[in-house]
């Protein structure tokens, strides 16, 4: 149904006295706000916030897209995704709307697709079951469709959902999936367009693309291509950031690839509960002379684990859970980490005296001796006392070196 024509004509869309300003394609204009019956609207299945949930549904049900032919069933499916994605936040919003009514308008397209306001719409659907006064959604109606205006609509959605305060509760894995879909997979937006829409710098977006690429590579490595929900279930946001930092410290391409798959294997098996902290320990190894030893020790377990994976498309949460019960593999990963980490720590401890002495020499070289002739007698005496202390400490160090 065309909301602006047929919807108003049939009374399922009601004009209000409220208006708001929106900037679309760089043009700011005033738009009227309407009250729209809930059953005339449907969720936006291209919303990045539910990307991982939709990916799981498609895989579980072996479909390429969600079927919107039965709007009620379609809405019920996505309704469940939104509830499960953040139940506490949803409950808080629902309570607020129940007490004060809908305080923030949404944005919908002329065919009923919700561009902004999926969570508020979900709350209203819940509340309307017990009170018909909640059976309307207040929103701007854009006279556009998703097919002909995909880029403009996506940029508007990003501007609202990431560029403003809502960025705080945006699931980090869903953000990575969204940026992958929008820039890499579908080439809907350029890096600069995405940056402009989300109030970020181009460099910041490029950095996020690196993370998204690592996510894609991990899923491909474990034979679960584009099964984005697994990354959410495995809680990979922190570990992915740590891996990115590790790879940035390694210049040799072969070492980078070996490290990548070694860490991927650790992601998969999870030898420690706090994987962010566990992977962070590898940073010190990556900078040390023990990097090759670490990669060699990891290579055998990496090859065995990845070779034992089911074929592509058959890796599930259950499969991963069973693999994590492999105590021998996990013990191997923990031992390797402990052995090499201890060597790095010992090496760092042995290098510490030399590092300190180098700093002292550097500091002494900065002393401008030309100023001595301008010093008072008391200042000269102070310097001589400091030099005596330095000489005593040097003699002490020399004596210990001879032991």
N, C-alpha and C positions, 0 to 999 in steps of 0.2 A: 504494500500500500504506500502511495505517495503521501507522506504525512502532512505536507504543507497544503495540499489540495484536497485529496480524498479524506485525509485524517480530520481536517477542520470541518469539512462538509458533513461527515458522519458523527461528529461530536466526540471522537476519541482523542482529539488534540484540541486543547483550549488555550487561546492567547491569554497572557497575563499582562499586567502593567509594568513588569520588570524588564530591564534591558541590561546588557553588559557589553564591554568593549573586548574585541578579539583582534589579534594581528595575524593575518593569513597572507602568505606570499608577500610579506613586507608591508601590507596595507592594513592599517587599523581602522575598524569600522564598528558601529553600534549594531548589536544584534538583539532582537526580541527573545524573551524566554517564554517557553510554552509549558503547559502541563500535559503530559502524554500518558495514556493508559499503559500500564506495564506490559500487557499482552501484545502491544503493537511494536515492542522493542525486542532486540536480540543482542546477545553478547558479541563482542568483536573477537573472533578466533585468531586474529593476527596480533592480539595484544601481547607484548613481550612479557608481561608479568606472569602469564600462565603458559609460557612457551614450553617449559619442561613437562608440565602436566599434560599438555596436548600431545607432546611427543610420545609420552607413555601410552596414552589412550590409543593413538594411531597404531603403535606397535602391538599392543595387547589385542586390538580388534582388527588388525591387518587391513587398515583403510588408509587411503592417501589424504583424505580430508574429512572433517566432520560434516554430516548430512544435515542441512538446514531445512529440509522439506517439511519435517514435523518440528515447528518452532518450539513447542512446549518441551519435547524430548531433548532437543538441542540445548535449550536454555537450562534444563535440569542438569545436563551433563556438566556444562561449564560452571553452573552454580556450585556444584560439588567441588570443582577445582579451586574456586575462589575461597570457599569456606575452608578447605584443607590447607591452602597455601599460607594462611595466617589467621587461625581461628580466634586468637585473643584480640587482635587488632579489629577483626570484623565484629566481634561481640561488642567492643567498646564503641565502634561507629554506630552499630544498631541501637545500642542503648541511648546514645546521643540523639539519633534521629527520632527514636520513640518518645523522648522527652521534649525536644525542641522542634521537631520536623526537619525536613531537608534544608540545610543551611547553605550548601554550595551547589550551584547548578551543574548539570552535566552538558555534554556535547554529543549530539547524535547526527547521523546522516539522514537524508530524506526517506530512505527505505527502512529506517529503524535501527541501523547498526550503531551501537554505542561506542563512541570514540574515547570519551572520558566519562568515568563514573560507574565503572563496572561494580566496584565494591558497594557504592551507595545503592545501586540498582538491586544488588543482592540483598542488602538489608531491607529495602522496601518490599521485595518479594516475600521475605520472611514475615515482616510486620503485617503485610496485607492479608495474610491468612487468618488473622484474628481481628483485624480492624480495616474496613474498606476505605477509610480516609487516607490510608497509605498506598492506595492503588494507582497513584500517579507519580510520574518522574518529571521533575522540573529540569528543562534543558534547552539549550540553543539547538535549533535545527538547521543544519547546513544543507543547502540545495546542491548537493554533490553526491557522487557515487564513488565507491572504492576502486572500481576498475579504471575510470578515466582520471582520477585525481589521487592515485596511490601515494605519490611522492609528497604532495602538499599535505595530505591527511596524516601521513606518518610523521612529517616534521612537526605538525601541530600537536600530535599525540606526544612526541618526545619532549617538546617544549613544555607541555603541561605536566607530564608524569615524571620526567627526569630533571628538566631544567629548573623546576620550582621546588617547593618544600617536600614534595612527595618522594624526592630522591632518597630520603632517609630510610624508608621502609621498602625499597626496591630490592628484591632478592638478587644478590650478586651473580649467581649462576644464570638466572633468567636474563640479566643484563648482558652477559657474555653471549648467550644464545641470540638475543635480539640484535646485537651489533654484528654477529656473524651473519644472520639472515639478511639484515638490511644492507650491509656494505659488501660482504664477501660473496655470499650465496646468490642473492637476488639482484645485487648491484643496484638497489633502489636509490641509495644515497651515496654521495661521495664522503670522504673523511671530513672535508670542510663543511658540508651541509649538515652532517651529524653533529659536528662540534658547535655550529651556530645554533642548532635546534636545542642542544642540551646545555648551552652556556659553558662549554669547555674549550680548551685550546686544541688545535690540531694534534699537537704532540701527545696530549693526554689521551685522545681517541686512538692514536696510533699505538700507544702503550696498551690500551685495552684490547685492541685488535690482536696484539701479540699474545695476550692471555687467552683470548677466544681461540686463536689458532692452536695454542697448546692444548686447550680443552678438546678440540676436534681431533688432534693427533693422538691424545690419550685414548679417546673412545675408539678410534681406528686401530690403535695398537692392541686393545683388548677385544677386538672383534665385535665391537658394539657401536658401529658408525651411527652418529646422529641420535643415539639413545640418550638424549640430554638429561633425562630424569635421573639417570644413574649418577651423573656428576652431582646433582642436588642431593641424592640419597647418601653419597659418599662424602659429602661436606668438603668439597675440594677447593673452595674459594681461597682459604689461607694457604694451603699447600701449593696451589698453582702460583700464587704470588712469590712464594719462597723459591720455587723452581725457576721462575723467570729471573730472579736475582742471581741464582747460581749460574744459569746459562750465560748471563751477561758477563760473568767473570772468566769464562772459558773462551779462548780465542781459536783454538784448534777445532776445526769442524768435526773431525772424527771423534774427538773427545766429547764435544757437545752432544753428538748423536748418542754416544754410548751412555753419557750421563742422563740424557733425556729418558731413555728406555729403562735405565736402572731406577730412576725415581718413579717412573710410571709403574714399575713392578711393585715398588714400595706403596704407592697409592692403592694398588689393587689388593695387596695382601694385608696392609695396615699392621706392621709389626708392633707398633705402639699406638695407644689410644689417641694421644695428642699428636697427630701427624704433622701439624704445622711446626711444632717445636722439633719433632724428629727430623724433618726435612731441613729445618734451619741449621742443624748441626753440620749438614753436608757442605754448607757455604765455606766453612773453615777448611774442609778437605779440598774443595775446588781451588783454593788459593795456595795450597801447599804442594810440596814435592811428592806427596803420597797419593796424588790424584790417580795416576796410572795403576797403582797397587789397588786402590779402592775399586776402580772400574773393572780390573781383572777379577777381583774376588766376587764382584756382583754379576759378572757376565754369565757365569755358569747357571746361577739361579734364574737370571732373566730369561735365558734361552729355554730352560726347562719349563718355567711357569707359562710363558707365552705360547710355547708349543703345545701345552696341555689344554689350552683354552678350547671350548667348543667352536664350531665354525661360525662365521659371521651371521649375526642375527639371532643366535641361540644363547647369547650371554645375558643372564637375568640377575636380579638381586639374589635369588636363591643360589645360582651358580657361584656368584662372588662370595656369598656367605659360606658356602661349602669349601671354597678354595682357602678362605681365611682360617679354616680349621686345620690347615696343614702346619702343624707345629714345627716340623723339621725346617721347612722353608722360612718360616718366620724367625726361628732361632738363628738360622744362617744369616739373615739380614741384620738382626740385632747384633750378632757377634762381629760381623764385618764392620758395622758402624762403630762398635765399641773399640775394636782393635785399632782401626785407622784413626779414630778420634783421639785415642790415648797417645798414639804416636805423634799426632799433630800437637797435642798439648805439651808433651815432653819436649818436642822440637822448639815450640814457642818459648817454653821456659828456659831452654838452653840459649836461645837467641836473645833473651831479654837483657842480660848484662851488656852485650855488645851494642844493642839498640840504645840503651841508656847512655853508654859512654859516647856514642855517636852524637846524641843530643847535647851532651855536655860540651863536646868539642865544638859543635855548631854554635852553642850559646857563647862560648869563650871567644870564638872568632868574631862575634858581633860586638865585643867590647872595643870601643874607640879609645885606643891608648893615647891619642893626641890630647885628650882632655885631662890627662893626669897632671900636667903642669899648672892647671887652673884650680886644682883641688886644694882644700885646706889641709893643714897638718893632721887634723882629726880624721878627715875623710880618707887620707892616705893610710893612716894607722888601721882604720876599719878594713880597707882592702887587703892590707898585709896580713891581718888576722884571718881573713877569709882564705887567702892563699895558703897560709900555714895549715888550716883545716883541710884544704884540698890535698896538700902534700901528704898529710898524715893518712888521709883516706886512701891515696894512691899507694903509699907504702904498705898499708894493710892489705890492699887488693893484690899487690905484687907478692907479698908474703904468702897469701893463700894460693896464688897461682903456682908457687914453687912446691906446694905440698904434694 
